[in-house]
Amino acid sequence: MVRKTMWLCLCFLLFVVSGYAQNKKTVLYGVAFYNLENLFDTSHDEGKNDYEYLPDGKNQWTEEKYQSKLKNMSTVLSLLATDKVSEGPAIIGMSEVENRDVLEDLLEQPALSGRGYRIIHYEGEDQRGIDCAFFYNPEMFELRNSKLVPYVYLNDTVHKTRGFLIADGMLDGEHFAFIVNHWPSRGAESSARERAGVQVRALKDSLQRLDPDVRIVIMGDMNDDPMDKSMAEALGAKREMKEVGKSDLYNPWWNTLAGGEGTLKYRGKWNLFDQIVFTGNLLKGKKKNFRFKEHEIFRRDFLIQQDGKYEGYPLRTQAGGRWMNGYSDHLPTIVYFVKRK
């Protein structure tokens, strides 16, 4: 009788496990963004004002410091989203990278070397030489096209800044377009970032004219908060899901900042410049194969300064001329999309 009972229990367990495997109807994908805060190598790039990041420059940017920066950045990137998706993000957008060489060096770090990520990068016009870039997992995302669209100043041909990097392709068989940004700094007036918002909105509209069903994800260091004019009006990213139509943009970070969380800190106050917004056809709906699930600021204790004047701030690579051997003045952000199989 005991043997028969054990056999029935084993059969029931196998039935449950088998049924669970067959009924796994969804797959989760992570999309992340991280401002790497001045990932420069130790060599001069001709035509760029990168002199402070040379061994004899203001920051005394030695090979030792560069290698430490690579290790720290690769550690963070390797951890993004892995508590929910073992392979890490399908797409990682980045800003403040000097060139393709530093991206290749980054992927050679032990923390990332086994991930199989590929690079999307174009040399831009920024005077300091910092660019935007993507890492993408080719087993998740099939790249079809990519390009860098320049930021165009109004009546100004002298100043140059980061353009808008577009990656277009298929994520698990569905058409996606990703746009990574690094908008003009707070040293410029709001109108400069509003102009960026207008230009990115025009790119979104163009992509939607080519394919009304394309899912568009816009990410980056916007140098503005979600409620600022560049994001809320020029780009048109809306706060509440109920306000968002299929071709509109939804910004989940608006309420996150209102709740007291941010990605960088200035004079004791959190800002949330590092945003990932997306079109309304990724919001919840019974007929949607792909939909938004959740979002998060990637905050871990090791990324935060634990003492001193700037306790509670993101732990930087250097501050006030002092080498901190930290990470970045920004925290990464992640959104998750679920695909119904």
C-alpha positions in Angstrom: 0.0 0.0 0.0 2.8 2.4 0.9 4.6 1.6 -2.4 1.4 2.2 -4.3 0.9 5.6 -2.6 4.5 6.7 -3.3 4.0 5.8 -7.0 0.8 7.8 -7.2 2.5 10.8 -5.6 5.4 10.6 -8.1 3.0 10.4 -11.1 1.1 13.4 -9.8 4.4 15.4 -9.3 5.5 14.6 -12.9 2.1 15.6 -14.2 2.3 18.9 -12.4 5.9 19.7 -13.6 5.1 18.6 -17.1 1.9 20.7 -17.2 3.8 23.8 -15.8 6.5 23.5 -18.6 3.9 23.2 -21.3 1.8 26.1 -20.0 4.7 28.6 -19.7 3.2 31.1 -22.1 5.3 34.2 -21.5 8.9 35.3 -21.9 10.4 38.3 -20.2 12.8 40.8 -21.8 14.8 43.6 -20.2 15.8 46.9 -21.8 18.3 49.0 -19.8 20.0 52.4 -20.0 23.2 53.6 -18.2 25.2 56.8 -18.4 28.7 55.5 -17.9 30.1 58.9 -16.9 33.1 59.6 -19.0 34.3 56.2 -20.3 37.5 57.5 -22.0 40.6 55.6 -23.0 44.0 57.1 -22.4 44.7 58.1 -26.1 43.8 61.4 -27.8 41.1 61.3 -30.5 42.0 63.8 -33.2 39.7 66.7 -33.4 38.2 66.1 -29.9 38.6 68.0 -26.7 39.5 64.9 -24.6 42.7 66.3 -23.1 41.5 66.1 -19.5 41.3 62.3 -19.9 44.9 61.8 -20.9 47.7 60.6 -18.5 49.1 64.1 -18.4 45.7 65.8 -18.3 43.7 67.4 -15.6 42.3 64.1 -14.4 45.7 62.2 -14.8 43.8 59.5 -16.6 46.3 56.7 -16.4 46.0 53.1 -17.8 45.4 51.9 -14.2 42.4 54.2 -13.8 41.0 53.2 -17.2 41.3 49.5 -16.5 39.5 50.0 -13.1 36.8 52.0 -14.8 36.3 49.2 -17.3 36.0 46.7 -14.5 33.5 48.8 -12.6 31.3 49.5 -15.6 31.3 45.9 -16.8 30.3 44.7 -13.3 27.3 46.9 -13.3 26.2 46.1 -16.8 26.6 42.4 -16.1 24.2 42.6 -13.2 21.4 44.5 -14.9 18.1 42.7 -15.0 19.7 39.3 -14.1 17.5 38.8 -11.0 14.6 38.5 -13.4 16.2 37.5 -16.7 19.3 35.3 -16.4 20.8 36.4 -19.7 20.6 40.1 -18.8 18.9 42.8 -20.9 18.3 42.2 -24.6 19.2 45.8 -25.2 21.5 48.2 -23.2 21.6 51.8 -24.3 24.6 53.8 -23.0 25.9 57.4 -23.1 29.2 59.0 -22.4 31.4 56.5 -24.2 34.4 57.9 -26.1 34.6 55.6 -29.1 34.2 52.0 -30.3 37.5 51.0 -28.8 36.3 51.5 -25.2 33.1 49.5 -26.0 35.2 46.6 -27.3 37.4 46.8 -24.2 34.3 46.7 -22.1 33.0 43.6 -23.8 36.4 41.9 -23.2 36.1 42.3 -19.4 35.4 38.9 -17.6 32.0 40.1 -16.4 30.7 40.6 -19.9 32.9 38.4 -22.2 30.6 35.5 -22.2 27.4 37.4 -22.9 27.7 37.5 -26.7 26.7 41.2 -26.9 27.3 43.1 -30.1 27.9 46.8 -30.5 26.1 49.6 -32.3 28.1 52.8 -32.4 28.8 55.7 -34.7 31.3 58.5 -34.1 29.4 61.6 -33.4 30.0 65.3 -33.5 30.2 66.1 -29.8 33.1 68.4 -29.1 34.3 66.4 -26.0 34.1 63.2 -28.0 31.4 61.4 -26.0 28.8 59.3 -27.9 25.8 57.1 -27.4 25.9 53.4 -28.1 24.0 50.1 -27.8 24.9 46.6 -26.7 22.4 44.0 -28.0 22.0 40.3 -27.6 21.7 38.8 -31.2 19.9 35.8 -29.8 17.1 38.0 -28.6 17.2 41.0 -31.0 17.8 40.7 -34.7 19.3 44.0 -35.9 18.1 45.2 -39.4 19.1 48.8 -39.6 20.9 51.4 -37.5 21.9 55.0 -37.9 22.9 58.2 -36.1 20.7 61.2 -36.7 22.5 64.5 -35.8 21.0 66.9 -33.3 20.4 70.2 -35.2 20.7 73.5 -33.4 18.5 76.3 -34.5 20.5 79.0 -36.4 23.7 77.6 -35.0 26.4 75.7 -36.9 29.2 76.1 -34.3 28.0 74.0 -31.4 27.8 70.3 -31.8 26.4 67.7 -29.4 25.3 64.1 -29.3 22.9 62.8 -32.0 20.1 60.3 -31.7 21.2 56.7 -32.3 18.5 54.4 -33.8 18.5 50.6 -33.8 15.7 49.0 -35.8 15.0 45.2 -35.8 13.0 42.3 -34.5 12.7 41.4 -30.8 11.3 37.8 -30.6 9.7 38.2 -34.0 8.1 41.6 -33.4 9.2 44.9 -34.9 10.9 47.3 -32.5 12.9 50.5 -32.9 15.1 51.8 -30.1 16.4 55.4 -29.9 19.2 56.2 -27.4 19.7 59.9 -26.5 22.0 62.2 -24.5 20.4 65.6 -24.7 22.1 69.0 -24.1 23.3 69.5 -20.5 21.8 71.8 -17.9 24.5 74.3 -18.9 22.3 75.1 -21.9 18.9 76.7 -21.7 15.7 74.6 -21.6 15.0 75.4 -25.2 18.0 73.3 -26.3 16.5 70.2 -24.7 13.0 71.1 -26.0 14.5 71.1 -29.4 15.8 67.6 -28.8 12.4 66.5 -27.8 10.8 68.0 -30.9 13.4 66.2 -33.1 13.0 62.8 -31.4 9.2 63.1 -31.7 9.6 63.7 -35.4 11.8 60.5 -35.6 9.1 58.6 -33.8 6.4 59.9 -36.1 8.5 58.9 -39.2 9.0 55.4 -37.9 5.3 55.1 -37.3 4.5 56.3 -40.8 6.7 53.5 -42.2 5.1 50.9 -39.9 2.1 52.0 -37.7 2.5 48.9 -35.6 6.2 49.4 -34.7 7.0 49.4 -31.0 9.2 52.3 -30.2 11.4 52.6 -27.1 13.2 55.9 -26.4 15.8 56.0 -23.7 18.7 58.2 -22.5 20.0 60.8 -20.3 17.6 63.6 -21.1 19.1 66.1 -18.7 15.5 66.9 -17.7 13.0 65.3 -15.4 9.7 63.7 -16.7 7.6 66.7 -16.0 9.9 69.2 -17.7 8.8 70.9 -20.9 11.2 68.9 -23.1 9.8 65.6 -22.1 6.1 66.3 -21.3 5.4 68.7 -24.1 8.1 68.6 -26.8 8.5 64.8 -26.8 4.9 64.3 -25.5 5.6 61.5 -23.0 2.5 61.2 -20.8 2.2 60.4 -17.1 -0.8 58.1 -16.9 -1.6 55.0 -18.9 -5.2 56.1 -19.4 -3.9 59.2 -21.3 -1.9 57.2 -23.8 -3.1 56.2 -27.3 -1.5 53.5 -29.4 1.0 55.9 -31.1 1.5 58.1 -28.0 4.4 57.8 -25.6 4.1 56.6 -22.0 6.5 57.7 -19.3 6.5 55.5 -16.2 9.2 57.5 -14.5 7.0 60.5 -13.8 5.3 58.8 -10.8 8.6 57.2 -9.8 10.2 60.6 -9.2 7.1 61.9 -7.5 7.5 59.0 -5.1 11.0 60.3 -4.1 13.2 58.0 -6.3 15.8 59.3 -8.8 18.9 58.5 -10.8 21.2 61.4 -9.9 21.4 63.8 -7.0 22.1 67.5 -7.0 22.2 69.7 -3.9 20.5 67.0 -1.9 17.6 66.5 -4.3 17.0 63.6 -6.6 16.5 64.1 -10.3 15.4 61.4 -12.8 17.1 62.3 -16.1 17.7 58.6 -17.1 14.4 57.7 -18.6 13.0 54.9 -20.9 9.7 55.8 -22.5 7.7 53.8 -25.1 4.7 53.8 -27.3 1.2 53.0 -26.2 1.1 49.7 -28.2 3.2 48.2 -25.5 0.8 48.9 -22.7 -1.5 46.2 -21.2 -4.2 44.7 -23.4 -5.7 41.3 -24.0 -4.8 41.3 -27.7 -1.2 42.5 -27.3 1.6 39.9 -27.7 4.2 42.3 -26.2 3.3 44.5 -23.3 5.0 46.5 -20.6 5.3 44.7 -17.2 7.4 46.8 -14.9 10.3 49.3 -14.5 13.0 49.9 -11.9 15.9 52.1 -11.0 18.9 49.7 -10.5 20.1 50.8 -7.1 22.5 48.7 -5.1 24.5 49.7 -2.0 27.9 49.5 -3.8 26.7 52.2 -6.2 26.0 54.6 -3.4 28.5 56.7 -1.4 28.3 55.5 2.2 29.9 58.4 4.0 31.2 61.9 3.9 29.7 65.1 2.5 28.0 63.2 -0.4 26.7 60.3 1.6 23.6 58.9 -0.2 24.7 60.2 -3.7 25.7 57.8 -6.5 29.4 56.9 -6.1 31.3 58.6 -8.9 34.6 57.7 -10.6 36.1 60.9 -9.3 34.8 64.1 -7.6 36.3 67.4 -6.8 39.6 66.3 -8.4 39.8 63.2 -6.2 39.9 59.7 -7.5 37.0 57.8 -6.0 37.3 54.6 -8.0 33.5 54.5 -8.1 31.0 54.0 -10.9 28.9 56.8 -12.3 27.0 59.9 -11.1 23.9 58.3 -12.6 22.1 55.1 -11.7 20.9 52.7 -14.4 17.2 52.2 -15.3 15.4 49.1 -16.7 12.0 48.4 -18.2 10.6 44.9 -18.7 8.4 43.7 -21.5 6.6 40.4 -21.5 5.9 38.4 -24.7 2.9 36.1 -24.8 3.9 33.0 -26.8 
